């Protein structure tokens, strides 16, 4: 099968490999589309050490071609969206059966666009922070695949005011079409907010942004940290101060959830896919690449020149 390998020199190259066979509890999927997401930049840059050469790719859509022991053979031929630990940038990928989700009539291209961003955004809003009707929400990385979904999920949860923060004027203008009441530039946060505070802040940035966010929480507010786009330097918070002000610093790790509680992740992914399928939530695929263009796709994501969702066409 045709695959993309990431080698020790951080180069992507196309190679012919043997098709993987599903083990117990797994399915093999003939891939139609695969997603490009922030985790791919982290793997490329060595933040997730993996043996090289390595077939990257963490989300795919396609049809189940084979099943492993313990999986219903009736699933062969089923159209699915799959969350994987690796290997999606290939013509065939193996995934846990529980994380290969039947998409019904949802187009394979759209399903690949939901990827990990769908359950992540859903969990940030509905499972972890539990946005309530009338609450105010601030979303960092507002123009990204998670941010554009999170604001829509927040609206469905009844949020009264949703503010986004984006890295450039172009990204702010793009984000505005997803229902934010206001979108700030990164350098305008938090100064342009005046004295405004928020019930929920979704923060994948870290560093000084996270500290500023804690200051911007209202009483009983929740800040959910789910990444470190800006810096990997530790952020220190005083639990006693948070207690006295009734604030909460929470975390979300989708990768860990997939390894420890895959059924819970699968449930959130189904809910996200369902909301996309019935038109309540929109996934915006803004770039589609061929296998040979992967280096460009990942670099454009890393340097912030893309917004929305990028996907890779396999078949």
C-alpha positions in Angstrom: 0.0 0.0 0.0 1.1 3.6 -0.5 2.0 5.4 2.8 3.7 8.5 4.0 6.8 8.0 6.2 8.3 10.6 8.6 12.0 9.9 8.8 14.7 10.7 11.3 15.5 14.0 9.4 11.9 15.2 9.7 11.3 14.5 6.0 8.0 13.1 4.7 8.4 10.6 1.9 6.0 8.3 0.1 6.7 4.5 0.4 5.1 1.2 -0.4 4.4 -0.8 2.7 2.6 -4.0 3.5 -1.0 -3.5 4.5 -1.5 -3.8 8.3 -3.8 -6.6 9.6 -6.2 -5.9 12.4 -5.6 -7.5 15.8 -8.1 -8.4 18.4 -10.6 -5.6 18.9 -9.4 -3.7 15.8 -10.5 -2.9 12.3 -8.6 -2.2 9.1 -9.9 0.8 7.2 -9.4 1.6 3.5 -8.8 5.3 3.9 -10.5 7.9 1.7 -9.5 11.0 3.6 -7.2 11.8 6.6 -7.1 14.8 8.8 -4.1 17.1 9.4 -4.1 18.4 13.0 -1.9 20.1 15.5 -0.6 16.7 16.9 1.1 16.2 13.5 3.2 19.3 14.1 4.1 18.1 17.6 5.2 14.7 16.2 7.3 16.3 13.5 9.0 18.6 16.0 9.8 15.9 18.4 7.4 16.7 21.2 6.0 13.2 21.0 9.1 11.0 20.6 8.2 8.0 18.4 10.6 5.6 16.5 11.4 6.7 13.0 10.6 6.1 10.2 6.9 6.4 11.3 3.6 6.6 9.5 1.9 9.6 11.0 -1.8 10.6 10.9 -4.3 10.4 13.7 -7.7 10.7 12.1 -9.2 9.1 9.0 -12.4 8.3 7.2 -13.1 5.4 4.9 -14.7 1.9 4.8 -13.9 -1.0 7.0 -12.0 -3.6 5.0 -11.3 -6.3 7.6 -12.0 -6.9 11.3 -9.9 -8.6 14.0 -10.9 -11.1 16.6 -13.9 -10.1 18.7 -15.3 -7.6 16.1 -18.5 -8.2 14.3 -17.7 -9.3 10.7 -20.9 -7.5 9.7 -19.0 -4.2 10.0 -17.0 -4.9 6.9 -17.9 -2.3 4.3 -19.2 0.1 6.9 -18.4 3.8 6.3 -16.5 5.1 9.4 -14.6 8.0 10.9 -11.7 6.7 13.0 -9.5 8.1 15.7 -6.1 6.4 15.6 -2.8 6.4 17.4 -0.8 6.6 14.2 -0.9 5.4 10.6 -3.8 7.3 9.0 -1.6 8.8 6.2 -1.8 5.6 4.3 -4.2 3.7 2.1 -5.0 1.3 4.9 -5.0 2.1 8.7 -5.7 -0.1 11.7 -7.8 1.4 14.5 -9.6 0.3 17.6 -13.0 -0.9 16.7 -14.6 1.2 19.4 -13.0 4.4 17.9 -14.1 3.5 14.3 -17.5 5.2 14.3 -20.3 4.5 11.8 -21.1 7.8 10.0 -24.2 6.7 8.1 -24.8 9.1 5.3 -22.3 11.7 6.3 -19.9 12.3 3.5 -16.5 10.8 4.1 -14.8 14.1 3.4 -16.8 15.8 6.0 -16.3 13.0 8.5 -12.5 13.3 8.1 -12.9 17.0 8.9 -14.5 16.3 12.2 -11.5 14.2 13.3 -10.2 14.7 16.8 -11.4 18.3 16.8 -15.1 17.2 17.1 -14.9 15.2 20.3 -12.3 17.6 21.7 -14.5 20.7 21.2 -17.6 18.8 22.4 -15.9 17.6 25.6 -14.4 21.0 26.4 -17.8 22.6 26.3 -20.2 19.9 27.4 -18.2 17.4 29.5 -15.4 19.3 31.2 -16.4 23.0 31.6 -20.1 22.1 31.4 -21.2 25.5 29.9 -24.6 26.5 31.2 -27.3 28.7 29.7 -26.4 32.4 29.9 -22.7 31.9 30.8 -19.9 33.7 29.0 -17.2 31.8 27.2 -13.7 32.9 25.8 -12.1 30.7 23.2 -8.4 31.0 22.3 -7.2 29.8 18.9 -10.6 30.9 17.7 -10.0 30.2 14.0 -8.7 26.7 14.4 -10.5 23.4 13.9 -11.3 23.1 17.6 -12.1 26.8 18.2 -14.6 27.0 15.3 -16.4 24.0 16.6 -16.2 25.0 20.3 -18.0 28.3 19.7 -20.8 26.4 17.9 -21.1 23.8 20.8 -21.1 26.7 23.3 -24.0 28.3 21.5 -25.9 25.0 21.5 -25.3 24.8 25.2 -26.9 28.2 25.7 -23.9 30.4 26.2 -24.9 34.1 26.5 -21.7 35.6 25.2 -18.8 34.0 23.3 -15.5 35.8 22.6 -12.7 34.5 20.5 -9.0 35.3 20.4 -7.1 34.8 17.1 -3.5 35.3 16.0 -4.0 37.6 13.0 -6.5 40.0 11.4 -7.2 37.4 8.7 -7.8 34.7 11.2 -10.0 36.9 13.3 -12.2 37.8 10.3 -12.5 34.1 9.4 -13.4 33.1 13.0 -16.2 35.8 13.1 -18.4 33.8 10.8 -18.8 31.0 13.4 -21.0 33.0 15.8 -18.6 34.8 18.1 -19.9 38.0 19.6 -16.4 39.5 19.4 -13.0 38.3 18.2 -9.8 39.9 19.6 -6.3 39.7 18.2 -3.8 37.9 20.4 -2.0 41.1 21.3 -5.4 42.7 22.4 -5.9 40.0 25.0 -6.6 40.8 27.8 -6.3 44.6 27.6 -9.2 45.3 25.2 -11.6 43.4 27.4 -11.6 46.1 30.1 -12.9 44.6 33.3 -14.9 41.8 31.6 -14.6 38.3 33.2 -15.7 34.9 31.9 -17.4 31.9 33.3 -15.4 29.6 31.0 -12.1 30.0 29.2 -10.8 27.4 26.7 -7.0 27.6 26.5 -4.7 25.6 24.3 -1.9 28.3 24.4 -0.3 28.1 27.9 2.3 30.4 29.4 1.4 34.0 30.2 -1.9 33.5 28.3 -3.0 30.9 30.8 -2.0 33.1 33.8 -3.9 36.0 32.3 -6.9 33.8 31.7 -7.0 32.8 35.4 -7.2 36.4 36.3 -10.1 36.8 33.8 -12.2 34.1 35.4 -15.4 35.2 37.1 -16.3 33.6 40.5 -17.0 29.9 40.0 -15.3 30.2 36.5 -13.5 27.3 34.9 -10.4 27.5 32.7 -9.7 24.4 30.7 -6.1 23.9 29.6 -5.9 21.5 26.7 -2.6 22.3 24.9 0.6 24.4 24.8 0.6 26.1 21.5 2.6 29.1 22.8 5.1 27.5 25.2 5.9 24.4 27.2 7.1 26.3 30.2 5.2 25.3 33.3 2.4 27.5 34.6 2.2 27.7 38.4 -1.2 28.4 40.1 -1.9 28.7 43.8 -4.7 26.3 44.7 -5.5 28.3 47.8 -5.9 31.5 45.8 -8.2 29.6 43.3 -10.2 28.2 46.3 -10.7 31.6 47.8 -11.9 33.1 44.5 -14.0 30.1 43.6 -12.1 29.5 40.4 -11.1 26.2 38.8 -8.2 25.2 36.6 -9.1 22.1 34.7 -7.4 20.0 32.0 -8.4 17.9 29.0 -6.1 15.3 27.3 -7.9 13.6 24.4 -5.0 11.3 23.6 -5.0 10.0 27.1 -8.8 9.6 27.1 -8.5 7.5 23.9 -6.1 5.2 25.6 -7.7 4.9 29.0 -11.4 5.4 28.4 -12.0 4.9 24.7 -15.7 4.3 25.1 -16.1 7.7 26.7 -14.2 9.4 23.8 -16.3 7.4 21.3 -19.5 8.6 22.9 -18.4 12.3 22.5 -17.3 11.7 19.0 -20.6 10.2 18.1 -22.4 13.2 19.6 -20.2 15.6 17.6 -20.7 13.7 14.4 -24.4 13.6 15.0 -24.6 17.4 15.4 -22.6 17.8 12.2 -24.8 15.3 10.3 -28.1 17.1 11.3 -26.7 20.5 10.3 -26.6 22.0 13.8 -22.8 22.3 13.6 -20.6 23.2 10.6 -17.1 21.8 9.8 -15.2 24.1 7.5 -12.6 22.3 5.4 -10.5 25.0 4.0 -7.6 23.1 2.5 -7.3 19.7 0.8 -3.9 18.2 0.0 -2.4 15.2 -1.9 0.1 12.8 -0.2 3.0 14.5 -2.0 2.0 17.9 -0.4 2.1 16.8 3.3 5.2 18.7 4.2 3.5 21.9 3.0 0.3 21.1 4.8 1.9 20.5 8.2 4.2 23.6 7.9 1.2 25.8 7.0 -0.6 24.6 10.1 2.5 25.1 12.2 3.1 28.7 11.0 -0.6 29.7 11.4 -1.2 30.4 7.7 -4.2 28.0 7.6 -7.5 28.2 9.5 -10.4 25.9 9.8 -9.6 22.3 8.9 -7.1 20.8 6.5 -7.5 17.3 5.2 -5.5 14.9 3.0 -7.1 13.0 0.1 -5.9 9.4 0.0 -8.3 7.6 -2.3 
